[in-house]
Amino acid sequence: FDDDYFDCVICDDVLPALRDPEPVLKEIVRTLSAQGLMVLIVPNVHYYKVVVMLAEGRWDYTESGVLARRHLRFFTGVELGRLLRASGLANHRCIPLVMDRPETLPRDADGYLTFGRIRIGPLNDEEYASLCTEEYLVLARKSAPVWS
């Protein structure tokens, strides 16, 4: 495709299936128009249920979700941001798409979270949300408009 060809590109659970997602993202960015939007859906390996599993010494693949058998790569919100910036997406926003409700995993009065054998904290709101998020919806652009 020509440069600046697409106004919108949607990748639903594509990045985890790629051995090396950066060159693919760079090619998509090349074809994205100046005001174009990239929409990604990406599982979050920082999800507390995965963290508990790792703390227990397990890594159980599933047919779908964060640890789907077809996944070759795994991302946290922080690592996803680094990858997007390295690929030429200057402005992005990670929005929890699938997230456990706060009453499912409450913080204590001191801001700590206890799940399984793990106690972590104190957590700010962003750190807490990351642990409760199973999947992100990511909106990204080449240029840097103001998100509303």
Secondary structure, 3 states (H helix, E strand, C coil): CCCCCEEEEEEECCHHHCCCHHHHHHHHHHHEEEEEEEEEEEECCCCHHHHHHHHCCCCCCECCCCCECCCCCCCCHHHHHHHHHHCCCCEEEEEEEEECCHHHCCECCCCCEEECCEEECCCCHHHHHHHHEEEEEEEEECCCCCCC
